Structure formats: structure tokens, C-alpha cells
Amino acid sequence: MVFNEIEWVGCNESLRFYYDKEPISYTHNKWSNVAYHRHLANKNCRSLVYSGDLDMSVSYLSTLKWIESLNLLVNNDWGPWFVDGQVAGYTMKYLHNDYNLTFATIKGGGHIAPDYKPNECLMMLMRWFPMTLCK
């Protein structure tokens, strides 16, 4: 697959917020996902949580803080990940029984990281998903 031929396109305009229009029509608001992830920590599954390191709405430090509140064991401490030989961000991996969580930062990414760094986000997902799903 040639990644530079793939274009990131936002596909659900109903979720985009415009100050001069009516608010988004969600069925409910989810103010915190900590309890959800605490429940997942008892399952046999994987989670990927990512943050743009330039996100001014929800900083990667805030995301890191709620992940730390889950009291998971650190499996792999901070390490860089690369795209085209350049650092694209950093990852940290956590474990609890059969649950593992990967936290990744996107270097230069804002609040909607794929809008800022589409190639890097695609590569992150391609590496995280099992290769059988990506063929």
C-alpha cells in the first residue's frame, strides 16, 4: 500500500462544532472515560489512546494523568516511534493482567491529530492494528 496516496478526510460533519450554528446533537455527553477504562482493565483487550503534543484543548499531560489514575503497570517506558526516519511521537505501554494500553503522542499534532498529521496518524494505526486487519 502506498501511504502518500491516501488522503485523510473528515467524514462526519454533524460532529463538527461551529460557534455560529446550533450545538451538536449528541444523544448524551461523556465527561470522563476513566471508569470505562477501569472496567476494560479487567478484560482481555488492547486500547490505543493518543494525543497530539500541541493539543491546546486536552493536553497530552492531561491524558497521561488520567491514564496514570488507572494504576496500570508500565510495561515499556517512553520511547520514540518513527515515520520516514523522523520522530513522529512517543509511546508508553501499560499492562494489567490481559489488558494492555498503548499511549502515543503525535509530534506536531493538535486536538484532532489526523487533521494536522494525517500520515503519522495513519502509520500509528497501521502499526497498532494486527497486520491481518490491514491487508
A tleap script that builds the chain and sets N, CA, C and O, in Angstrom:
source leaprc.protein.ff14SB
mol = sequence {
  NMET VAL PHE ASN GLU ILE GLU TRP VAL GLY
  CYS ASN GLU SER LEU ARG PHE TYR TYR ASP
  LYS GLU PRO ILE SER TYR THR HIE ASN LYS
  TRP SER ASN VAL ALA TYR HIE ARG HIE LEU
  ALA ASN LYS ASN CYS ARG SER LEU VAL TYR
  SER GLY ASP LEU ASP MET SER VAL SER TYR
  LEU SER THR LEU LYS TRP ILE GLU SER LEU
  ASN LEU LEU VAL ASN ASN ASP TRP GLY PRO
  TRP PHE VAL ASP GLY GLN VAL ALA GLY TYR
  THR MET LYS TYR LEU HIE ASN ASP TYR ASN
  LEU THR PHE ALA THR ILE LYS GLY GLY GLY
  HIE ILE ALA PRO ASP TYR LYS PRO ASN GLU
  CYS LEU MET MET LEU MET ARG TRP PHE PRO
  MET THR LEU CYS CLYS
}
set mol.1.N position { 0.845 -1.185 0.000 }
set mol.1.CA position { 0.000 0.000 0.000 }
set mol.1.C position { 0.884 1.241 0.000 }
set mol.1.O position { 1.855 1.312 0.754 }
set mol.2.N position { 0.563 2.195 -0.821 }
set mol.2.CA position { 1.314 3.446 -0.888 }
set mol.2.C position { 0.584 4.473 -0.023 }
set mol.2.O position { -0.522 4.902 -0.351 }
set mol.3.N position { 1.220 4.861 1.089 }
set mol.3.CA position { 0.550 5.722 2.056 }
set mol.3.C position { 0.399 7.157 1.585 }
set mol.3.O position { -0.548 7.833 1.990 }
set mol.4.N position { 1.292 7.639 0.752 }
set mol.4.CA position { 1.172 9.032 0.325 }
set mol.4.C position { 0.021 9.236 -0.660 }
set mol.4.O position { -0.271 10.371 -1.035 }
set mol.5.N position { -0.632 8.161 -1.081 }
set mol.5.CA position { -1.793 8.279 -1.963 }
set mol.5.C position { -3.111 8.239 -1.190 }
set mol.5.O position { -4.184 8.343 -1.784 }
set mol.6.N position { -3.032 8.088 0.128 }
set mol.6.CA position { -4.220 8.047 0.967 }
set mol.6.C position { -4.448 9.436 1.534 }
set mol.6.O position { -3.532 10.046 2.085 }
set mol.7.N position { -5.652 9.929 1.403 }
set mol.7.CA position { -5.969 11.271 1.898 }
set mol.7.C position { -6.875 11.169 3.111 }
set mol.7.O position { -7.879 10.458 3.085 }
set mol.8.N position { -6.519 11.886 4.185 }
set mol.8.CA position { -7.363 11.949 5.377 }
set mol.8.C position { -8.514 12.900 5.088 }
set mol.8.O position { -8.297 14.043 4.688 }
set mol.9.N position { -9.745 12.424 5.294 }
set mol.9.CA position { -10.929 13.237 5.062 }
set mol.9.C position { -11.851 13.083 6.261 }
set mol.9.O position { -12.239 11.969 6.613 }
set mol.10.N position { -12.197 14.186 6.880 }
set mol.10.CA position { -13.199 14.142 7.937 }
set mol.10.C position { -14.533 13.775 7.322 }
set mol.10.O position { -14.960 14.395 6.348 }
set mol.11.N position { -15.197 12.774 7.878 }
set mol.11.CA position { -16.372 12.253 7.186 }
set mol.11.C position { -17.693 12.519 7.886 }
set mol.11.O position { -18.742 12.255 7.300 }
set mol.12.N position { -17.694 13.024 9.099 }
set mol.12.CA position { -18.949 13.231 9.796 }
set mol.12.C position { -19.061 14.689 10.209 }
set mol.12.O position { -18.667 15.060 11.314 }
set mol.13.N position { -19.589 15.499 9.334 }
set mol.13.CA position { -19.708 16.931 9.603 }
set mol.13.C position { -20.695 17.237 10.731 }
set mol.13.O position { -20.658 18.328 11.299 }
set mol.14.N position { -21.587 16.281 11.065 }
set mol.14.CA position { -22.558 16.535 12.133 }
set mol.14.C position { -21.867 16.659 13.485 }
set mol.14.O position { -22.452 17.198 14.425 }
set mol.15.N position { -20.630 16.168 13.603 }
set mol.15.CA position { -19.918 16.250 14.870 }
set mol.15.C position { -19.027 17.481 14.968 }
set mol.15.O position { -18.443 17.741 16.021 }
set mol.16.N position { -18.918 18.233 13.893 }
set mol.16.CA position { -18.084 19.425 13.904 }
set mol.16.C position { -18.844 20.560 14.591 }
set mol.16.O position { -20.037 20.745 14.349 }
set mol.17.N position { -18.168 21.306 15.429 }
set mol.17.CA position { -18.794 22.392 16.179 }
set mol.17.C position { -18.502 23.725 15.509 }
set mol.17.O position { -17.353 24.053 15.216 }
set mol.18.N position { -19.558 24.482 15.274 }
set mol.18.CA position { -19.426 25.839 14.736 }
set mol.18.C position { -20.093 26.790 15.721 }
set mol.18.O position { -21.237 26.572 16.119 }
set mol.19.N position { -19.392 27.832 16.110 }
set mol.19.CA position { -19.914 28.753 17.113 }
set mol.19.C position { -21.167 29.479 16.662 }
set mol.19.O position { -21.991 29.847 17.499 }
set mol.20.N position { -21.337 29.697 15.363 }
set mol.20.CA position { -22.476 30.464 14.877 }
set mol.20.C position { -23.680 29.586 14.504 }
set mol.20.O position { -24.659 30.096 13.959 }
set mol.21.N position { -23.625 28.283 14.788 }
set mol.21.CA position { -24.721 27.379 14.450 }
set mol.21.C position { -25.217 26.664 15.700 }
set mol.21.O position { -24.676 26.831 16.793 }
set mol.22.N position { -26.255 25.869 15.510 }
set mol.22.CA position { -26.792 25.108 16.645 }
set mol.22.C position { -25.766 24.126 17.173 }
set mol.22.O position { -24.889 23.671 16.439 }
set mol.23.N position { -25.884 23.800 18.465 }
set mol.23.CA position { -24.936 22.841 19.033 }
set mol.23.C position { -25.108 21.444 18.421 }
set mol.23.O position { -26.144 21.111 17.845 }
set mol.24.N position { -24.072 20.667 18.570 }
set mol.24.CA position { -24.075 19.298 18.062 }
set mol.24.C position { -25.159 18.499 18.778 }
set mol.24.O position { -25.362 18.650 19.982 }
set mol.25.N position { -25.844 17.657 18.030 }
set mol.25.CA position { -26.947 16.898 18.623 }
set mol.25.C position { -26.487 15.512 19.070 }
set mol.25.O position { -26.851 14.505 18.462 }
set mol.26.N position { -25.693 15.466 20.125 }
set mol.26.CA position { -25.298 14.199 20.713 }
set mol.26.C position { -26.486 13.606 21.454 }
set mol.26.O position { -27.384 14.330 21.884 }
set mol.27.N position { -26.487 12.292 21.600 }
set mol.27.CA position { -27.547 11.675 22.406 }
set mol.27.C position { -27.228 11.797 23.884 }
set mol.27.O position { -28.132 11.802 24.719 }
set mol.28.N position { -25.945 11.896 24.212 }
set mol.28.CA position { -25.532 12.131 25.595 }
set mol.28.C position { -24.084 12.612 25.595 }
set mol.28.O position { -23.358 12.431 24.618 }
set mol.29.N position { -23.681 13.219 26.689 }
set mol.29.CA position { -22.303 13.666 26.845 }
set mol.29.C position { -21.563 12.689 27.740 }
set mol.29.O position { -22.120 12.193 28.719 }
set mol.30.N position { -20.341 12.418 27.415 }
set mol.30.CA position { -19.475 11.557 28.225 }
set mol.30.C position { -18.367 12.447 28.751 }
set mol.30.O position { -17.450 12.798 28.009 }
set mol.31.N position { -18.439 12.814 30.010 }
set mol.31.CA position { -17.492 13.770 30.558 }
set mol.31.C position { -16.173 13.121 30.966 }
set mol.31.O position { -15.145 13.794 31.035 }
set mol.32.N position { -16.199 11.831 31.233 }
set mol.32.CA position { -14.965 11.159 31.630 }
set mol.32.C position { -15.005 9.724 31.132 }
set mol.32.O position { -16.046 9.070 31.197 }
set mol.33.N position { -13.883 9.234 30.639 }
set mol.33.CA position { -13.807 7.842 30.214 }
set mol.33.C position { -12.944 7.007 31.154 }
set mol.33.O position { -12.596 5.871 30.831 }
set mol.34.N position { -12.598 7.558 32.312 }
set mol.34.CA position { -11.757 6.838 33.266 }
set mol.34.C position { -12.458 5.578 33.756 }
set mol.34.O position { -11.850 4.508 33.765 }
set mol.35.N position { -13.723 5.677 34.164 }
set mol.35.CA position { -14.445 4.498 34.660 }
set mol.35.C position { -14.554 3.430 33.582 }
set mol.35.O position { -14.452 2.239 33.876 }
set mol.36.N position { -14.760 3.843 32.345 }
set mol.36.CA position { -14.835 2.909 31.227 }
set mol.36.C position { -13.529 2.127 31.092 }
set mol.36.O position { -13.543 0.907 30.929 }
set mol.37.N position { -12.412 2.831 31.160 }
set mol.37.CA position { -11.118 2.168 31.028 }
set mol.37.C position { -10.778 1.338 32.267 }
set mol.37.O position { -10.084 0.327 32.155 }
set mol.38.N position { -11.254 1.746 33.440 }
set mol.38.CA position { -11.061 0.903 34.626 }
set mol.38.C position { -11.760 -0.430 34.431 }
set mol.38.O position { -11.230 -1.473 34.812 }
set mol.39.N position { -12.946 -0.403 33.842 }
set mol.39.CA position { -13.682 -1.637 33.552 }
set mol.39.C position { -12.938 -2.478 32.510 }
set mol.39.O position { -12.862 -3.700 32.639 }
set mol.40.N position { -12.393 -1.830 31.483 }
set mol.40.CA position { -11.645 -2.548 30.451 }
set mol.40.C position { -10.409 -3.231 31.015 }
set mol.40.O position { -9.984 -4.263 30.496 }
set mol.41.N position { -9.834 -2.676 32.056 }
set mol.41.CA position { -8.606 -3.225 32.621 }
set mol.41.C position { -8.806 -4.636 33.169 }
set mol.41.O position { -7.835 -5.315 33.500 }
set mol.42.N position { -10.044 -5.073 33.266 }
set mol.42.CA position { -10.335 -6.439 33.700 }
set mol.42.C position { -10.673 -7.348 32.525 }
set mol.42.O position { -11.112 -8.480 32.727 }
set mol.43.N position { -10.480 -6.878 31.329 }
set mol.43.CA position { -10.805 -7.638 30.115 }
set mol.43.C position { -9.520 -8.044 29.400 }
set mol.43.O position { -8.440 -7.527 29.686 }
set mol.44.N position { -9.657 -8.964 28.481 }
set mol.44.CA position { -8.550 -9.350 27.617 }
set mol.44.C position { -8.673 -8.522 26.336 }
set mol.44.O position { -9.294 -8.962 25.368 }
set mol.45.N position { -8.090 -7.343 26.332 }
set mol.45.CA position { -8.197 -6.478 25.161 }
set mol.45.C position { -7.043 -5.484 25.135 }
set mol.45.O position { -6.245 -5.396 26.068 }
set mol.46.N position { -6.985 -4.749 24.050 }
set mol.46.CA position { -5.967 -3.728 23.844 }
set mol.46.C position { -6.651 -2.384 23.628 }
set mol.46.O position { -7.727 -2.318 23.033 }
set mol.47.N position { -6.029 -1.321 24.109 }
set mol.47.CA position { -6.533 0.037 23.884 }
set mol.47.C position { -5.404 0.898 23.344 }
set mol.47.O position { -4.249 0.768 23.749 }
set mol.48.N position { -5.761 1.770 22.429 }
set mol.48.CA position { -4.827 2.774 21.937 }
set mol.48.C position { -5.415 4.134 22.292 }
set mol.48.O position { -6.536 4.461 21.903 }
set mol.49.N position { -4.651 4.909 23.028 }
set mol.49.CA position { -5.029 6.277 23.381 }
set mol.49.C position { -3.931 7.165 22.821 }
set mol.49.O position { -2.749 6.910 23.053 }
set mol.50.N position { -4.310 8.211 22.082 }
set mol.50.CA position { -3.284 9.084 21.520 }
set mol.50.C position { -3.665 10.536 21.698 }
set mol.50.O position { -4.838 10.890 21.823 }
set mol.51.N position { -2.637 11.364 21.703 }
set mol.51.CA position { -2.814 12.808 21.854 }
set mol.51.C position { -1.807 13.524 20.980 }
set mol.51.O position { -0.646 13.126 20.890 }
set mol.52.N position { -2.267 14.590 20.335 }
set mol.52.CA position { -1.332 15.483 19.668 }
set mol.52.C position { -0.559 16.239 20.736 }
set mol.52.O position { -1.146 16.700 21.716 }
set mol.53.N position { 0.743 16.370 20.561 }
set mol.53.CA position { 1.516 17.042 21.611 }
set mol.53.C position { 1.336 18.559 21.600 }
set mol.53.O position { 1.829 19.241 22.499 }
set mol.54.N position { 0.631 19.103 20.587 }
set mol.54.CA position { 0.334 20.540 20.552 }
set mol.54.C position { -1.146 20.824 20.800 }
set mol.54.O position { -1.617 21.930 20.531 }
set mol.55.N position { -1.879 19.840 21.307 }
set mol.55.CA position { -3.308 19.993 21.585 }
set mol.55.C position { -3.495 20.992 22.722 }
set mol.55.O position { -3.049 20.750 23.844 }
set mol.56.N position { -4.150 22.110 22.433 }
set mol.56.CA position { -4.393 23.126 23.453 }
set mol.56.C position { -5.724 22.913 24.176 }
set mol.56.O position { -5.998 23.585 25.170 }
set mol.57.N position { -6.551 21.988 23.692 }
set mol.57.CA position { -7.831 21.701 24.345 }
set mol.57.C position { -7.667 20.650 25.432 }
set mol.57.O position { -8.133 20.836 26.556 }
set mol.58.N position { -7.011 19.553 25.102 }
set mol.58.CA position { -6.758 18.469 26.054 }
set mol.58.C position { -5.286 18.090 25.880 }
set mol.58.O position { -4.939 17.354 24.956 }
set mol.59.N position { -4.445 18.578 26.741 }
set mol.59.CA position { -3.010 18.346 26.569 }
set mol.59.C position { -2.673 16.879 26.785 }
set mol.59.O position { -3.391 16.158 27.478 }
set mol.60.N position { -1.585 16.452 26.191 }
set mol.60.CA position { -1.161 15.065 26.376 }
set mol.60.C position { -0.830 14.801 27.839 }
set mol.60.O position { -0.922 13.661 28.293 }
set mol.61.N position { -0.446 15.836 28.588 }
set mol.61.CA position { -0.181 15.662 30.016 }
set mol.61.C position { -1.467 15.347 30.779 }
set mol.61.O position { -1.447 14.565 31.729 }
set mol.62.N position { -2.585 15.951 30.368 }
set mol.62.CA position { -3.882 15.628 30.987 }
set mol.62.C position { -4.262 14.184 30.688 }
set mol.62.O position { -4.741 13.470 31.569 }
set mol.63.N position { -4.052 13.757 29.455 }
set mol.63.CA position { -4.353 12.377 29.086 }
set mol.63.C position { -3.463 11.421 29.872 }
set mol.63.O position { -3.933 10.395 30.362 }
set mol.64.N position { -2.205 11.748 29.990 }
set mol.64.CA position { -1.276 10.922 30.756 }
set mol.64.C position { -1.721 10.826 32.217 }
set mol.64.O position { -1.607 9.767 32.835 }
set mol.65.N position { -2.220 11.919 32.758 }
set mol.65.CA position { -2.661 11.937 34.160 }
set mol.65.C position { -3.825 10.978 34.379 }
set mol.65.O position { -3.834 10.245 35.368 }
set mol.66.N position { -4.826 10.966 33.464 }
set mol.66.CA position { -5.946 10.044 33.691 }
set mol.66.C position { -5.530 8.604 33.451 }
set mol.66.O position { -6.062 7.694 34.088 }
set mol.67.N position { -4.583 8.382 32.538 }
set mol.67.CA position { -4.088 7.015 32.353 }
set mol.67.C position { -3.383 6.551 33.622 }
set mol.67.O position { -3.567 5.410 34.048 }
set mol.68.N position { -2.586 7.412 34.223 }
set mol.68.CA position { -1.902 7.057 35.465 }
set mol.68.C position { -2.894 6.762 36.584 }
set mol.68.O position { -2.603 5.962 37.472 }
set mol.69.N position { -4.072 7.406 36.549 }
set mol.69.CA position { -5.078 7.160 37.591 }
set mol.69.C position { -5.664 5.745 37.506 }
set mol.69.O position { -6.327 5.295 38.441 }
set mol.70.N position { -5.423 5.042 36.389 }
set mol.70.CA position { -5.900 3.668 36.247 }
set mol.70.C position { -5.026 2.674 37.009 }
set mol.70.O position { -5.400 1.513 37.176 }
set mol.71.N position { -3.868 3.130 37.467 }
set mol.71.CA position { -2.927 2.297 38.232 }
set mol.71.C position { -2.506 1.034 37.480 }
set mol.71.O position { -2.455 -0.054 38.054 }
set mol.72.N position { -2.210 1.193 36.203 }
set mol.72.CA position { -1.699 0.086 35.402 }
set mol.72.C position { -0.181 0.021 35.578 }
set mol.72.O position { 0.450 1.014 35.940 }
set mol.73.N position { 0.391 -1.135 35.323 }
set mol.73.CA position { 1.842 -1.276 35.383 }
set mol.73.C position { 2.457 -0.800 34.076 }
set mol.73.O position { 1.944 -1.106 33.000 }
set mol.74.N position { 3.536 -0.064 34.162 }
set mol.74.CA position { 4.249 0.380 32.960 }
set mol.74.C position { 5.015 -0.825 32.411 }
set mol.74.O position { 5.845 -1.412 33.105 }
set mol.75.N position { 4.730 -1.182 31.168 }
set mol.75.CA position { 5.402 -2.302 30.511 }
set mol.75.C position { 6.600 -1.810 29.700 }
set mol.75.O position { 7.673 -2.410 29.750 }
set mol.76.N position { 6.420 -0.736 28.962 }
set mol.76.CA position { 7.504 -0.092 28.200 }
set mol.76.C position { 7.422 1.394 28.474 }
set mol.76.O position { 6.408 2.033 28.196 }
set mol.77.N position { 8.504 1.943 29.025 }
set mol.77.CA position { 8.517 3.373 29.328 }
set mol.77.C position { 8.645 4.169 28.030 }
set mol.77.O position { 8.792 3.588 26.954 }
set mol.78.N position { 8.590 5.492 28.132 }
set mol.78.CA position { 8.606 6.374 26.973 }
set mol.78.C position { 9.676 5.971 25.973 }
set mol.78.O position { 10.829 5.724 26.328 }
set mol.79.N position { 9.265 5.911 24.720 }
set mol.79.CA position { 10.200 5.637 23.638 }
set mol.79.C position { 9.681 6.273 22.365 }
set mol.79.O position { 8.468 6.390 22.187 }
set mol.80.N position { 10.563 6.685 21.482 }
set mol.80.CA position { 10.127 7.331 20.242 }
set mol.80.C position { 9.594 6.311 19.243 }
set mol.80.O position { 9.967 5.138 19.271 }
set mol.81.N position { 8.724 6.775 18.371 }
set mol.81.CA position { 8.326 5.992 17.203 }
set mol.81.C position { 8.578 6.878 15.995 }
set mol.81.O position { 8.566 8.104 16.105 }
set mol.82.N position { 8.806 6.259 14.841 }
set mol.82.CA position { 9.333 6.987 13.688 }
set mol.82.C position { 8.462 6.814 12.453 }
set mol.82.O position { 7.826 5.777 12.263 }
set mol.83.N position { 8.444 7.839 11.624 }
set mol.83.CA position { 7.859 7.786 10.284 }
set mol.83.C position { 8.885 8.431 9.353 }
set mol.83.O position { 9.316 9.562 9.574 }
set mol.84.N position { 9.257 7.712 8.333 }
set mol.84.CA position { 10.244 8.204 7.353 }
set mol.84.C position { 11.536 8.674 8.011 }
set mol.84.O position { 12.114 9.684 7.611 }
set mol.85.N position { 11.984 7.936 9.022 }
set mol.85.CA position { 13.244 8.255 9.682 }
set mol.85.C position { 13.197 9.422 10.649 }
set mol.85.O position { 14.226 9.788 11.217 }
set mol.86.N position { 12.020 10.020 10.851 }
set mol.86.CA position { 11.870 11.152 11.760 }
set mol.86.C position { 11.026 10.740 12.962 }
set mol.86.O position { 10.122 9.915 12.830 }
set mol.87.N position { 11.313 11.304 14.126 }
set mol.87.CA position { 10.494 11.041 15.308 }
set mol.87.C position { 9.091 11.576 15.037 }
set mol.87.O position { 8.913 12.754 14.728 }
set mol.88.N position { 8.098 10.695 15.156 }
set mol.88.CA position { 6.704 11.081 14.919 }
set mol.88.C position { 5.948 11.264 16.228 }
set mol.88.O position { 4.817 11.751 16.232 }
set mol.89.N position { 6.564 10.879 17.330 }
set mol.89.CA position { 5.943 10.979 18.640 }
set mol.89.C position { 6.618 10.002 19.582 }
set mol.89.O position { 7.691 9.468 19.302 }
set mol.90.N position { 5.949 9.784 20.716 }
set mol.90.CA position { 6.483 8.882 21.737 }
set mol.90.C position { 5.367 7.968 22.217 }
set mol.90.O position { 4.193 8.336 22.181 }
set mol.91.N position { 5.737 6.781 22.664 }
set mol.91.CA position { 4.742 5.847 23.194 }
set mol.91.C position { 5.152 5.378 24.579 }
set mol.91.O position { 6.324 5.389 24.953 }
set mol.92.N position { 4.142 4.969 25.317 }
set mol.92.CA position { 4.318 4.311 26.601 }
set mol.92.C position { 3.288 3.198 26.640 }
set mol.92.O position { 2.140 3.405 26.244 }
set mol.93.N position { 3.678 2.025 27.108 }
set mol.93.CA position { 2.762 0.885 27.142 }
set mol.93.C position { 2.539 0.437 28.580 }
set mol.93.O position { 3.462 0.381 29.393 }
set mol.94.N position { 1.277 0.119 28.861 }
set mol.94.CA position { 0.851 -0.281 30.192 }
set mol.94.C position { 0.195 -1.657 30.133 }
set mol.94.O position { -0.345 -2.061 29.103 }
set mol.95.N position { 0.255 -2.378 31.275 }
set mol.95.CA position { -0.357 -3.698 31.377 }
set mol.95.C position { -1.139 -3.834 32.673 }
set mol.95.O position { -0.819 -3.208 33.684 }
set mol.96.N position { -2.169 -4.662 32.619 }
set mol.96.CA position { -2.870 -5.127 33.812 }
set mol.96.C position { -3.528 -6.449 33.432 }
set mol.96.O position { -4.495 -6.464 32.671 }
set mol.97.N position { -3.015 -7.547 33.950 }
set mol.97.CA position { -3.486 -8.882 33.572 }
set mol.97.C position { -3.416 -9.034 32.048 }
set mol.97.O position { -2.334 -8.934 31.469 }
set mol.98.N position { -4.560 -9.276 31.396 }
set mol.98.CA position { -4.577 -9.456 29.937 }
set mol.98.C position { -4.954 -8.185 29.183 }
set mol.98.O position { -5.193 -8.226 27.976 }
set mol.99.N position { -5.008 -7.073 29.878 }
set mol.99.CA position { -5.337 -5.782 29.267 }
set mol.99.C position { -4.047 -5.021 29.004 }
set mol.99.O position { -3.183 -4.943 29.877 }
set mol.100.N position { -3.909 -4.460 27.805 }
set mol.100.CA position { -2.775 -3.573 27.587 }
set mol.100.C position { -3.237 -2.302 26.900 }
set mol.100.O position { -4.096 -2.315 26.018 }
set mol.101.N position { -2.644 -1.221 27.329 }
set mol.101.CA position { -2.982 0.105 26.828 }
set mol.101.C position { -1.713 0.729 26.274 }
set mol.101.O position { -0.678 0.743 26.939 }
set mol.102.N position { -1.796 1.239 25.070 }
set mol.102.CA position { -0.696 1.978 24.460 }
set mol.102.C position { -1.094 3.444 24.406 }
set mol.102.O position { -2.149 3.792 23.876 }
set mol.103.N position { -0.252 4.292 24.952 }
set mol.103.CA position { -0.455 5.736 24.864 }
set mol.103.C position { 0.586 6.278 23.906 }
set mol.103.O position { 1.784 6.066 24.096 }
set mol.104.N position { 0.135 6.976 22.878 }
set mol.104.CA position { 1.040 7.534 21.874 }
set mol.104.C position { 0.818 9.034 21.751 }
set mol.104.O position { -0.312 9.517 21.814 }
set mol.105.N position { 1.904 9.754 21.577 }
set mol.105.CA position { 1.797 11.172 21.239 }
set mol.105.C position { 2.104 11.327 19.758 }
set mol.105.O position { 2.863 10.551 19.177 }
set mol.106.N position { 1.499 12.340 19.164 }
set mol.106.CA position { 1.725 12.678 17.761 }
set mol.106.C position { 2.469 14.011 17.749 }
set mol.106.O position { 1.903 15.047 18.097 }
set mol.107.N position { 3.730 13.981 17.349 }
set mol.107.CA position { 4.549 15.197 17.334 }
set mol.107.C position { 3.979 16.197 16.327 }
set mol.107.O position { 3.839 15.891 15.142 }
set mol.108.N position { 3.656 17.387 16.814 }
set mol.108.CA position { 3.111 18.432 15.947 }
set mol.108.C position { 1.612 18.329 15.743 }
set mol.108.O position { 1.037 19.105 14.980 }
set mol.109.N position { 0.972 17.386 16.412 }
set mol.109.CA position { -0.473 17.196 16.263 }
set mol.109.C position { -1.259 18.087 17.199 }
set mol.109.O position { -0.858 18.319 18.339 }
set mol.110.N position { -2.383 18.584 16.711 }
set mol.110.CA position { -3.283 19.381 17.528 }
set mol.110.C position { -4.407 18.529 18.071 }
set mol.110.O position { -4.264 17.313 18.197 }
set mol.111.N position { -5.537 19.164 18.399 }
set mol.111.CA position { -6.649 18.466 19.051 }
set mol.111.C position { -7.197 17.317 18.200 }
set mol.111.O position { -7.478 16.243 18.733 }
set mol.112.N position { -7.350 17.515 16.928 }
set mol.112.CA position { -7.745 16.430 16.028 }
set mol.112.C position { -6.484 16.089 15.242 }
set mol.112.O position { -6.257 16.584 14.138 }
set mol.113.N position { -5.673 15.227 15.849 }
set mol.113.CA position { -4.326 14.957 15.336 }
set mol.113.C position { -4.297 14.584 13.852 }
set mol.113.O position { -3.391 15.033 13.150 }
set mol.114.N position { -5.252 13.777 13.331 }
set mol.114.CA position { -5.187 13.444 11.900 }
set mol.114.C position { -5.348 14.656 10.979 }
set mol.114.O position { -4.888 14.614 9.838 }
set mol.115.N position { -5.985 15.727 11.442 }
set mol.115.CA position { -6.067 16.939 10.633 }
set mol.115.C position { -4.696 17.586 10.474 }
set mol.115.O position { -4.402 18.183 9.438 }
set mol.116.N position { -3.862 17.465 11.499 }
set mol.116.CA position { -2.539 18.085 11.499 }
set mol.116.C position { -1.462 17.164 10.927 }
set mol.116.O position { -0.577 17.604 10.193 }
set mol.117.N position { -1.550 15.888 11.273 }
set mol.117.CA position { -0.518 14.915 10.906 }
set mol.117.C position { -1.166 13.631 10.376 }
set mol.117.O position { -1.094 12.587 11.023 }
set mol.118.N position { -1.801 13.709 9.196 }
set mol.118.CA position { -2.526 12.542 8.684 }
set mol.118.C position { -1.643 11.330 8.412 }
set mol.118.O position { -2.034 10.210 8.740 }
set mol.119.N position { -0.481 11.518 7.828 }
set mol.119.CA position { 0.391 10.388 7.524 }
set mol.119.C position { 0.875 9.706 8.804 }
set mol.119.O position { 0.882 8.479 8.896 }
set mol.120.N position { 1.273 10.503 9.778 }
set mol.120.CA position { 1.756 9.952 11.035 }
set mol.120.C position { 0.655 9.180 11.749 }
set mol.120.O position { 0.906 8.104 12.291 }
set mol.121.N position { -0.566 9.719 11.757 }
set mol.121.CA position { -1.680 9.033 12.416 }
set mol.121.C position { -2.031 7.730 11.704 }
set mol.121.O position { -2.331 6.726 12.351 }
set mol.122.N position { -1.992 7.744 10.386 }
set mol.122.CA position { -2.248 6.517 9.639 }
set mol.122.C position { -1.185 5.469 9.967 }
set mol.122.O position { -1.510 4.306 10.206 }
set mol.123.N position { 0.064 5.875 9.976 }
set mol.123.CA position { 1.133 4.935 10.294 }
set mol.123.C position { 0.999 4.394 11.709 }
set mol.123.O position { 1.264 3.216 11.948 }
set mol.124.N position { 0.591 5.240 12.651 }
set mol.124.CA position { 0.379 4.801 14.026 }
set mol.124.C position { -0.686 3.712 14.066 }
set mol.124.O position { -0.499 2.676 14.705 }
set mol.125.N position { -1.799 3.948 13.383 }
set mol.125.CA position { -2.875 2.951 13.368 }
set mol.125.C position { -2.458 1.671 12.670 }
set mol.125.O position { -2.775 0.576 13.134 }
set mol.126.N position { -1.755 1.800 11.568 }
set mol.126.CA position { -1.315 0.612 10.831 }
set mol.126.C position { -0.384 -0.243 11.685 }
set mol.126.O position { -0.410 -1.470 11.590 }
set mol.127.N position { 0.427 0.387 12.508 }
set mol.127.CA position { 1.341 -0.364 13.370 }
set mol.127.C position { 0.619 -0.984 14.556 }
set mol.127.O position { 1.017 -2.040 15.046 }
set mol.128.N position { -0.429 -0.337 15.013 }
set mol.128.CA position { -1.127 -0.812 16.208 }
set mol.128.C position { -2.082 -1.962 15.896 }
set mol.128.O position { -2.160 -2.934 16.648 }
set mol.129.N position { -2.818 -1.845 14.768 }
set mol.129.CA position { -3.752 -2.914 14.398 }
set mol.129.C position { -2.996 -4.152 13.975 }
set mol.129.O position { -1.922 -4.044 13.382 }
set mol.130.N position { -3.530 -5.329 14.267 }
set mol.130.CA position { -2.890 -6.539 13.753 }
set mol.130.C position { -2.804 -6.477 12.237 }
set mol.130.O position { -3.736 -6.020 11.575 }
set mol.131.N position { -1.707 -6.927 11.699 }
set mol.131.CA position { -1.478 -6.828 10.258 }
set mol.131.C position { -2.537 -7.548 9.440 }
set mol.131.O position { -2.757 -7.183 8.285 }
set mol.132.N position { -3.196 -8.548 9.988 }
set mol.132.CA position { -4.236 -9.245 9.226 }
set mol.132.C position { -5.407 -8.328 8.914 }
set mol.132.O position { -6.115 -8.541 7.930 }
set mol.133.N position { -5.623 -7.294 9.754 }
set mol.133.CA position { -6.710 -6.359 9.515 }
set mol.133.C position { -6.342 -5.300 8.480 }
set mol.133.O position { -7.221 -4.636 7.930 }
set mol.134.N position { -5.059 -5.141 8.217 }
set mol.134.CA position { -4.592 -4.026 7.390 }
set mol.134.C position { -4.251 -4.443 5.969 }
set mol.134.O position { -3.683 -3.644 5.226 }
set mol.135.N position { -4.572 -5.642 5.572 }
set mol.135.CA position { -4.234 -6.092 4.208 }
set mol.135.C position { -5.382 -5.868 3.256 }
set mol.135.O position { -5.273 -6.187 2.072 }
savepdb mol mol.pdb
quit
